[in-house]
Amino acid sequence: MIIKIKTKVKPTEDENKVLTAVTNIFKDAEMEISENIYSGVSKDISRFKELLRSQAILDAARNVLERNIVGNATKFHINKQAAYSGILNFDKDVHGGIHIEFVSEDGEDILKLIKDIAPRTRNGIIINEDEELENEKE
């Protein structure tokens, strides 16, 4: 999976703080700035997954990720100020958030990637969906 990242640096924002917001979520992000827009890529999803679990927002994340699938990718925005504080907060792009796109590579299934990133939960506990389907059939 490739993680594409893009965010605008507003005139009132500090470039370094915007970069910190991105790298707080995607540690290995290789970012470049051009005309007040940071863009880049990451391959490391571990911090993103860790935040989903520690903030107990797996189901909300799964909903956002599945709802925004287009072809072999899913696109969404996260809040820049929250990311600067090391917190994940899904956002609409009305405040100039960080645009994220998870793109599946050859042979990868975007739905399986989403299932790995944000598994379903019941009462705050991750459930094994495949096991649940088998139990329903019996």
Disulfide bonds with the S-S distance in Angstrom:
none
